[in-house]
Amino acid sequence: MKRHNERTTNGVYFELILYPWDYAAASLIVMEAGGFISTAEGGMITLDQPCFILAAGRQCWKEASQLLSE
């Protein structure tokens, strides 16, 4: 039986416009799993307005954030 180690899984999720009810629970899950979630600009997400979401493992998040800022 082959075991899948979630810590080695790489991936990036981004969405152009999500409402707070779309990402509130998911943001907690991402952070608890050791990932990072932010706005596309790199700021903290808030639950009072829609925003562009970028979520990934920390290394992937850095790389995706740099690509989006170009």
N, C-alpha and C positions, 0 to 999 in steps of 0.2 A: 504494500500500500504506500503510495507516494503522498507525503504530507505537503501541504501548501503553506508556505510561510508568508503571512500578510505583510510582514515588515519589508520584504524584498519586492513587493508589488509596486510598480510605478504607474502612475496615471495622473491625469489632470482633468478636472471638470470645470467648465466655465459656462456661464449662461448670461445672455445679454441683459435681460430684465426679469428679475424674480421678485416676488412680493414676500414680505416677512413670513407669512404663513407657509411659503414654499421652502424656506431655508432654515427656519428656527430650529427644528428638531435635527435636521441633517448637520447643521453646524456643530451641535453638541456631539454628535456621533463622530464627526471628522476630528474634532479636537481631542476627544477621549481616546481615539485610535492613534494619536500622535501626529495627526496631520495639521494643516494650516488652512484657514479660510479667511478671505479678505475681499475687499472691493477690488476691482481691476487696477485701481490706482495704488493699491497696497495699504489702504486704510482699514480700520476696523469696521466690521459690518454693524449696522444698527437695525433695530426692529421697528423703526418708525417710518420707513419709506422703502420703495423698491430700489434695487441696485443691481449692478453687474457683479456677479459672484465668481471668484476664482478659488478653487479648492484643490488641494493636492498634498502629497507628502512634502516635507520641508524642502528637500533638494529640488524636486520637480517644481514646487511652487516658485522657488527663486528663479529657475530657468524660464518658466512660463511668464512670470512677471516681467522679466527683462525683455522677452519677445514681444509682449503686449505693449510695452512702453516705447518700442522703436517705431 
